[in-house]
Amino acid sequence: MLHPPLVESAGSDGWSTGEGIANTGTSAVTVTVSYYDVATGAQVGTPQSQSLAPSAFWGLYQPSGGLPSGSRASAVVTTSSGG
């Protein structure tokens, strides 16, 4: 599990962020990115999942990455077993 710093989707400052996720393992894994409100801890947006082959890369960019437009949140990245 990985807890990246805040991510943003078309925030009040006009910025959006992306996550670059790579599978450095030797087997395929499913990666899921979930978003949580920084003040309440409640889940926001829609979790995004992608199956990644060994050595594959996933570029997940907001606002098309599941975080509602105008939001800032904490992201949590998890993988299936073996990741």
C-alpha positions as CSV (number, residue, x, y, z in Angstrom):
1,M,0.0,0.0,0.0
2,L,1.2,3.5,-0.9
3,H,0.0,6.8,0.3
4,P,1.0,9.5,-2.1
5,P,0.7,13.2,-1.2
6,L,-2.4,15.1,-2.1
7,V,-3.8,14.8,-5.6
8,E,-6.0,17.4,-7.2
9,S,-8.5,17.5,-10.0
10,A,-9.0,20.9,-11.6
11,G,-8.7,22.6,-8.2
12,S,-9.3,26.2,-7.3
13,D,-5.7,26.9,-8.4
14,G,-6.3,25.4,-11.8
15,W,-4.0,22.4,-11.3
16,S,-4.6,18.7,-11.8
17,T,-2.2,16.0,-10.9
18,G,-1.4,12.5,-12.2
19,E,0.0,9.4,-10.7
20,G,2.6,7.3,-12.5
21,I,2.4,3.6,-11.4
22,A,4.8,0.9,-12.6
23,N,4.7,-2.8,-12.0
24,T,8.3,-3.6,-11.2
25,G,7.4,-7.2,-10.2
26,T,7.6,-10.4,-12.2
27,S,3.9,-11.2,-12.3
28,A,0.8,-9.3,-13.4
29,V,-1.1,-7.4,-10.7
30,T,-4.3,-5.4,-10.3
31,V,-3.6,-1.9,-9.1
32,T,-6.4,0.2,-7.4
33,V,-6.3,3.9,-6.6
34,S,-8.8,5.2,-4.1
35,Y,-9.4,8.7,-2.9
36,Y,-10.2,10.0,0.6
37,D,-11.3,13.5,1.9
38,V,-8.3,15.0,3.8
39,A,-10.5,16.5,6.5
40,T,-13.0,13.6,7.2
41,G,-11.3,10.5,5.8
42,A,-14.4,9.6,3.9
43,Q,-13.9,8.0,0.5
44,V,-14.6,10.4,-2.4
45,G,-14.8,9.9,-6.2
46,T,-14.6,6.6,-8.0
47,P,-11.7,4.1,-7.3
48,Q,-9.8,3.3,-10.5
49,S,-8.3,-0.1,-11.2
50,Q,-6.0,-1.4,-13.9
51,S,-4.3,-4.7,-14.5
52,L,-0.6,-4.3,-15.1
53,A,1.7,-6.8,-16.7
54,P,5.3,-7.1,-15.4
55,S,7.3,-3.9,-16.3
56,A,4.1,-2.1,-17.4
57,F,3.3,1.5,-16.6
58,W,-0.1,3.2,-15.9
59,G,-0.4,7.0,-16.1
60,L,-3.5,8.0,-14.2
61,Y,-4.3,11.7,-14.8
62,Q,-7.0,13.8,-13.1
63,P,-9.7,14.8,-13.8
64,S,-10.4,11.7,-15.8
65,G,-8.9,9.5,-13.1
66,G,-11.9,9.2,-10.7
67,L,-11.5,12.2,-8.5
68,P,-14.3,14.8,-8.9
69,S,-13.5,18.1,-10.6
70,G,-12.6,20.8,-8.1
71,S,-11.4,18.2,-5.4
72,R,-8.2,17.6,-3.5
73,A,-7.8,14.3,-1.8
74,S,-5.4,11.8,-0.3
75,A,-4.8,8.9,-2.7
76,V,-4.2,5.3,-1.6
77,V,-2.6,2.8,-4.1
78,T,-3.1,-0.9,-3.4
79,T,-2.2,-4.0,-5.4
80,S,-3.5,-7.5,-5.6
81,S,-1.3,-10.2,-3.9
82,G,2.1,-10.6,-5.5
83,G,2.4,-6.9,-6.3
